[in-house]
Amino acid sequence: MLGLIRQGFQLAVSLIGALWLLLTRYPKTTRGSDAAYINLTKSPNQIGAADIISLIVLAFLKYIPGYAPRLHANGSSQTLVLPQIRAEGLLRLDGQAVETFKKSLRADRDSGTSEVNPFLLVAQSVPLIIYFLVNRACPIKPFGAVNTRNIIHFLQPAFCRDAARLQQVSDEGRLTYISSIGGEGSPGRRRKRGVEFCIIIEIYADNELLMQQQCWFLQFLPVSFEPRYRPEDEPVKRNDAVPEDSLKAEFSLPMTLQDALRWAATSKDYDGIHVSPLVAKLFGFQGALAHGNHVAALAVQQLRSTTASDANTSEAAFKATQNILWESDSPFTSDISFVRPAMLPAILAAQWHCSASNASKATLTVLRHGKVCIEGSCFINT
């Protein structure tokens, strides 16, 4: 009996020690006069298995009562208080990171050029979102938050598509990020199903802004949660309707669980609902779900990996959309909404539409079994 007690005690001590080591891997958060700062000790895209496990543990800890602050109303308005949390530092980009990204998109890794899908920096900055959501100062519950919309401004598109140039400024310590959540100007906003909030990520080369992301999320809340939802405060939905004189470029996007794992390898987003059918079923889904950004990036990649004659497509629509995303040096914006989850395996249909009279904008619709999963647009900034 004493032996069993001793073994049980040793096991408990070992588990506590392992948990403590994992938790100490999370970077310290310091309090400033206006915000809390996450002090990352490594580039966010270079986190390893132990870091990922520690982030998962921290996500679970946020469900312990009293561990993290609760969401609360901001007076009588339809907003909720979100304390500002910021993270700034160097973004390291090496050849391995670029190759892993290309592999996730089935891109030609032996093309002999340094051209890369513009979503490279998007994928490399995903861990920043995870760090914010599991931070103890943030009242958001990680497992209850879903990404609903991403607005990505590519201010220097040629730079964002040049892997060699990005690696060079990274090697010289000149590739940096500034990111934040919350604050007085960016509160949570009450919506019908919960609270909507935004995480902003900016990537710089020296002081030159290359890309800005606005990543919108929704955390589900009970109907009775204060402040109560008021329909009159709901924003007017944007209109990405297909123009009447539309031309269409359509591609087939076959996706499997293996594809989701490849995207997780480059983005470090190992959320169980994306990489494990079992975990996805525990959350009420029939199978693992495709990463929304991955689907969007694949739809962009198809414009480079195929030709107009290879697909059910209008050559004019193909060329116009390809020009916006792959060839133009003019700043452009990608605005993507995630309408419903795409379960894997799947054969998705990606449709790019553009107007015969306006080649500076294209709309995107991604369907599974005829139902819209993703919709959005890309357009040259004016």
N, C-alpha and C positions, 0 to 999 in steps of 0.2 A: 504493500500500500504506500509506504513512504517513497519507494522507488517511483511509483506512478506519479505521486505528487511532485517529486523532484523533476521528473521529465516534463510534466505539465508546466511547472514554473519556468524551466529552461526554455521551453517552446514559447511561452508568453513573452519572456524577456527578449528572445530572438526576434519575434514578430514586432515587438515595440521598437527594438533597435533598428530593424529594417525599415519600419514606417518612419522613424525619426530621420534616418539617412535620406529617405526619399523626399521628405518634407524640406530638409535643409538644402535640397537642390534648387528649390524655387528661389529666384532672386529676391533680395530684400526690397521692401517698399519703404521709401522715405517720405515724410510729410513736409510739403512746402507750404507757403502762405496761401497759395491759390489752388494747389492740387497735390495729389499723391503721385510719386514717381516710382515706376518699376525699374530697378537698376539691373538690367540684363548684363550678365558677364560674358555672354557669347552672342554671336549673330543668331537671330531667331530661327533662321532656316537651317542651323547646324545643330539643333537639339538631337539627342540620341534616345535610345530605348529607355534608359533610366529616367531621363527628363520627362518623356511622354507618360511613363507610369506615374511619376510624381504629380503630373498635371491631372491625371485621371483621379488619383486619390484626393487631391485638393477639390476637384469638382464634387466628389461625394461628400466631403466634409462640409460643403456649403449647405447641405440639407440638415445639418445638426442645428437644432434651435439655439440661437444666441451666438453661433459662430460668426455669422456675417450680418450686417445691418439689414433691416427689412425695408422694402419699398414703401414709401408713404407719399401722400398727396402734397402737392405744392400749393397750399392755400385752397381757394375755391375753384382754381382753374382745372383744365383737363390735362394737366401735366403732373408728372411725378418726379421727385428729387433724385437725381443721379449725381453723386460726387464725381468731380473730375479726376481722372487717372490718366497719366501720360507715360509714354516710353519713348526714348530717343537713343540712337546709337548707330554703330556701323553695321552695314549689311555686307556680308562676305559672300561672294559669288565665285565659285571655282568651276573648273571643267567638269568635274563629276556632277555638280548640281545641274549644269546645263544639259549633260547627257541624260540624267535621270528625268528631267523635265521633257526632253524630246522623246524619250522612250514612252512616257505616259500618253503622248499624243500621236504615237506611231509615225513620227516625223523622220525624214531621211537624215540619219546621223552621219552619213558619208558624203554629204553634198559638196563639201569643199568650200563652203561659204560660212560666214559667221551669222547669217540671217537666222532669226529665231522668232517663234510666235510671240506677239506682243504681250501675251498673258504670262510671260516668264516672271516678271516682277510681282504680278498678282499672286502666283503660286508661292513664291519665296516669302511673302509677307503674311501668309495665313496664320502661322504660329502666334503672331502678335494678338490676333483676335482671341485665341485660346487663353493667352496669358491674362488678358483683360477679364474674360468671363469667369475664370477661376480665382481671381484676386479677391482676397478677403474683404477689401474695402468696397467691392462692387456688390450691390444688392441683387443683381440678376442671378437667377438659378440656371446654371449652364445647360442642364438636360431639358429645360423647359423653353429654351430659346431656339428659334428657327430663323435661318437666313431667308429673307423675303425678297430682297432687292439689292443689287449692286450697281452703283453709278461710278464708272471708271473714266477719268479724264486723262487721256494720253497727251500731255503737253509737248513732249519731244518724241514723237512716234518713231522716227528713224533711229534715235538713240535706244529706245525701248526694244527695238527689233535687232539690235546689233550686239550679239553675245560677246564678241571679242572686245568691243569697246567697254561694255559693262564690266567684264572681267578685269580690264586694265584699270579702270577707276576704282574698282574694288580692291585690287592688289595695292594700289597707292593710298588706300584708306580714305578715299573721297566719295564713296557711295554710302549714303546715310538715310535713315528713316526718322520721321517724327510722327507719332500716332497718339490718339487720345479717345477717350469715351467720357460722356457726361459733361458736367459744368453748367454754369448759369445759362449759357447760350445754346446748350444741347441737352435739354431735359428729356425724360421719358414722356411719351405722349399716349394718352388713353385711347385705345381703339376698341372695336367691338369685341374682339377675342382676347385682348390683353393690353400690354404696354409695348409701344414701338420705340426703339432707340437706335442710335447710329454710332458706329465706330469709324473714325477717319484715319486713314493711313496715307502718308506722303513719302515719296522716295526722291532723294536729291542726289545730284552729282555736283559736288561743291555747293554753291548756293542756287543752282539751277534746278527748278522743280521739273522732274521727269514725268511723274505720274501721281495722281491723287485718287484714292478710292473712298467712296462713301458706302459703307456696308451696313445695310438696314436689317434689323432683326425684330422679331416679335416674341415676347415671352407671354405665354398663356396665363390668364388670370381668371378667377371666378367672376361671374356676373356681378356678385355682391361686393366685389373689392372696390374700395374708394380710391379715387373718385369714380362714380358711376359713369358709364358710357353715355354720351349725348350724341345722337346721330347727326345733329346739325353741325357738329365740330369735325366731322369726317372730311378729309381733304377730297377734292374732286379728282377722280381717277384720270390719269393721263391717257391720251388717245394715240395708240400705236396702230391704228387701223390700216389695213392694206389699201394703198391708193387705187382709185378706179382704173387708172392706166398702168396697173402694176405689171411688171415683168418678174418672172420667178426663176430662181436657181434652187434646185432641190437635191439633197444628198441623203444617202442612207448611212446611219451611224450604228453599226452593231456594237453592243457593249456587254461585257461579262463582268463577273466579280473580279477577275484578274485585272481588268482595266481599272476598277476602283482601287485595287491594291497598289497599282502603279502610280495613280494620282496621289494616294496617301503617302507614298514614298517620297514624292517631290514636295508636297504641301505640308507634310507631317500632320495631316488631319486624319487621325485614326479613330474617329468617332465610330463606335460599334455599329450603328445603324447603316454605315456605309461599307464596312469591311467584314461584317459577320451576319449571315442570314439568321442565325439563332438569336443574336441580340436584337436585330430588327424585329423579329417575331415577338420578342418580349415587350417591345414598344408598340405592338399592334399592327405592324406591317407584314405583308405576305413574304417579303424577302428583303435583301439588302438594297439600299437606295443609291443611285448614282449621285456623285457630288455635282451640284448645280454648276459651279465654275468650270468643272471638268467638261461637262457637256457643251457649255458655251465655247470653251477653248477648242474643243474638237470641231465644232461647227466652223470656227474661224480657220482651223488648220486645213479643213477640207478644201477651202478656197485656194490653198497653195499646193496641196498634195494631189489634186486631180485637175483635169481640164474640163472646159465646158462641154466637150464632146463625150466625156466619160459619164455624164450624169443627165438626169431628166431636167434640163436647164435651158434658159434663154442665155445666149452668149452675152447679150447686152447687160443683163442683170448680173451675171457672173463677173464680168469685167468691172462694172461699176462698184460692186461690193468689194471685190478684190482690191480695187484702187484705194478705197477708203481705209481698209484694214492693213494692207500689205505694202502699198506703194506710195501713198501720199505722205509728204513731209508736213502737211498742215495738221495742227492739233485736231484730234477728234475725240468723241465721247461714245462710250458703250454703256447703254442703260438696259439692264437685264432684270426681269422679274421672274421669280420662281413660283409658278402657279400651283403645280401639284407634283408630288414625288414621282420619279421614274424608277420603277422596280427592276432589278436585274435578275436574269439576263433580259436584254431587250434589243429590239431593232428599232431605233428611233428615226424619225424623218425630220431632217433639218431643212427648213425653207427660208431662203433669203428673198425678200421682195424689194424692188425699188421702182420708183416712178419713171416712166419713159421721159418725163419732162424735168426730173430733178435727180441728178446722179450723185448728189452730195449726201443723200440719206438712204439707208436701207433698213428694213424691219426684219426681225428674226422670229420665227415660230418653230418650236420643237415639239413634235407630237409622238405619243406612244399609243398605239391602237386607236388612232384618230382623235385622241384627247390631248389638249394642249398641256404641256408640262412646263415649258419656258417660253416667254415672249419678251421681246425687247426691240431695241434699235441701235444703230450706230450712225453717227452723222459728223460731218466736218463742222468744227466750231466756227461760228461767224462773229 
